[in-house]
């Protein structure tokens, strides 16, 4: 009986699950179990991005919504980019990194670049002369994306390339999800429509 309840709760959307956890005693005991929440994230394909697991149901719900929002937005960005490629080959998505987020940004990049590229980027990104950064994402083909990092010169509003790399769809989703999770107030512009996503 407990297994059936566990499986039923796994299949609920997050708001219905929250309600079930609050009103049903047998659901409540399952909802207090970290294993259940780890399975819920996995079942819904939502990345679990915290080092320390939440300690309460409300913390788990909050974490789920935050991670799901970042993951869904990452998918939306790449879907827009891929679809736009059909109509406008040079369309790109721009993610602007705020100065306060530079250190977070730098730490998130390491797994996606080789050592020398990463060291070169750190040297440029840590230069106090350059405070405005942009990431451009361009769909190439075969589920691969070009990721270009620019710094913007305020004097003439010109962008200068720091680094460029090609990432697979899965790596791009992982990187974007992490960036959006850690820097949720980053500005993301669809250059084709000129709308912020």
C-alpha positions in Angstrom: 0.0 0.0 0.0 2.9 2.4 0.9 4.5 1.7 -2.6 1.2 2.6 -4.4 1.0 5.9 -2.4 4.6 6.7 -3.1 4.1 6.1 -6.8 0.9 8.2 -6.8 2.6 11.1 -5.1 5.5 10.9 -7.6 3.1 11.5 -10.5 1.4 14.5 -9.0 2.3 18.0 -10.2 4.1 20.0 -7.6 1.1 22.1 -6.4 -1.1 19.0 -6.0 1.8 17.2 -4.3 2.2 20.1 -1.8 -1.5 20.0 -1.0 -1.4 16.2 -0.5 1.6 16.5 1.8 -0.3 19.0 3.9 -3.7 17.2 4.2 -3.0 13.4 4.2 -1.2 11.8 7.1 0.3 8.9 5.0 1.4 11.4 2.3 3.0 13.5 5.0 5.3 10.8 6.2 6.4 10.1 2.6 6.9 13.8 2.0 9.3 14.1 4.9 11.6 11.5 3.2 14.6 12.8 1.3 14.6 9.7 -0.9 11.1 10.5 -2.1 12.1 14.0 -3.1 15.2 12.8 -4.9 13.0 10.4 -6.8 10.5 13.2 -7.6 13.2 15.4 -9.1 14.4 12.4 -11.2 10.9 11.4 -12.2 10.0 14.9 -13.4 13.5 15.4 -15.0 14.2 18.3 -12.8 17.8 18.7 -11.9 18.6 18.6 -8.2 21.2 21.5 -8.0 21.8 21.9 -4.2 24.7 20.5 -2.3 22.8 20.4 1.0 19.4 18.8 0.8 16.4 20.8 2.0 15.1 20.0 5.5 11.4 20.6 5.2 8.6 20.1 2.8 8.3 23.8 2.0 12.1 24.0 1.3 11.8 21.0 -1.1 8.8 22.6 -2.9 10.7 25.9 -3.2 13.8 24.1 -4.5 11.8 22.1 -6.9 10.1 25.2 -8.4 13.4 27.1 -8.6 15.2 24.3 -10.4 12.2 23.5 -12.7 11.9 27.2 -13.6 15.6 27.3 -14.6 15.5 24.0 -16.5 12.3 25.0 -18.4 13.7 28.4 -19.3 16.9 26.8 -20.6 14.8 24.5 -22.8 12.7 27.5 -24.0 15.8 29.4 -24.9 17.3 26.6 -27.0 13.9 25.9 -28.6 13.6 29.5 -29.6 17.1 29.6 -30.9 16.7 26.4 -32.9 13.4 27.4 -34.4 14.7 30.9 -35.3 17.6 29.3 -37.1 15.1 28.1 -39.8 13.9 31.7 -40.5 16.9 33.8 -39.5 20.2 32.0 -39.8 22.2 34.6 -37.8 19.7 34.8 -34.9 21.2 34.5 -31.5 20.2 34.6 -27.8 22.1 37.0 -25.6 22.5 36.5 -21.9 23.9 39.5 -20.0 26.0 38.8 -16.9 25.7 41.4 -14.2 28.9 42.5 -12.4 27.7 41.1 -9.1 27.4 37.6 -10.7 30.8 37.4 -12.4 32.3 35.1 -9.7 29.3 32.7 -9.8 29.5 32.8 -13.6 33.2 31.9 -13.7 32.8 29.0 -11.3 30.0 27.5 -13.4 32.0 27.5 -16.6 34.8 25.2 -15.5 33.3 21.8 -16.4 32.5 23.1 -20.0 35.9 24.3 -21.1 39.4 22.8 -21.3 41.9 24.0 -18.7 43.8 26.6 -20.8 40.6 28.2 -22.2 39.2 28.4 -18.7 42.4 30.0 -17.3 42.4 32.5 -20.2 38.7 33.4 -19.5 39.3 33.9 -15.8 42.2 36.3 -16.5 39.9 38.4 -18.8 36.8 38.2 -16.6 38.8 39.2 -13.6 40.2 42.3 -15.3 38.5 45.3 -13.6 38.5 47.1 -16.9 35.9 44.8 -18.2 32.7 44.8 -16.2 29.9 44.1 -18.8 29.8 40.6 -20.2 27.5 38.9 -22.6 27.0 35.3 -23.7 25.7 34.7 -27.2 24.1 31.4 -28.0 23.8 30.4 -31.7 22.3 27.1 -32.9 24.8 25.6 -35.4 23.4 22.2 -36.5 23.1 18.6 -35.4 22.0 19.6 -31.9 25.2 21.7 -31.3 25.4 25.3 -30.2 28.1 27.9 -30.4 28.7 29.7 -27.1 30.5 33.0 -27.4 31.6 35.2 -24.5 32.0 38.9 -25.0 33.0 41.9 -23.0 31.3 45.1 -23.9 33.4 48.3 -24.1 31.2 51.0 -22.5 33.2 53.8 -24.3 32.1 52.7 -27.8 29.5 50.0 -26.9 31.5 47.4 -29.0 31.6 43.7 -28.1 35.0 41.9 -28.1 35.2 38.1 -28.1 36.7 36.5 -25.0 36.2 32.9 -26.0 34.0 30.7 -28.2 33.1 27.0 -27.7 30.8 24.5 -29.3 28.6 22.5 -26.9 26.2 19.7 -27.4 22.5 20.2 -26.6 22.8 18.3 -23.3 25.9 20.3 -22.2 24.2 23.6 -23.3 21.0 22.7 -21.3 23.2 21.8 -18.3 25.1 25.1 -18.5 22.1 27.3 -19.1 20.1 25.6 -16.3 23.0 26.3 -13.9 23.4 29.9 -15.0 19.6 30.6 -14.7 19.4 28.8 -11.4 22.3 30.7 -9.9 21.6 34.0 -11.6 17.8 34.2 -12.0 17.8 37.9 -12.7 20.1 37.7 -15.7 18.7 39.4 -18.8 18.1 37.1 -21.8 17.4 38.8 -25.1 16.1 37.0 -28.2 17.9 39.1 -30.8 15.5 38.2 -33.6 12.4 39.4 -31.8 14.2 41.9 -29.6 12.1 40.6 -26.7 13.5 39.5 -23.3 12.7 35.9 -22.5 
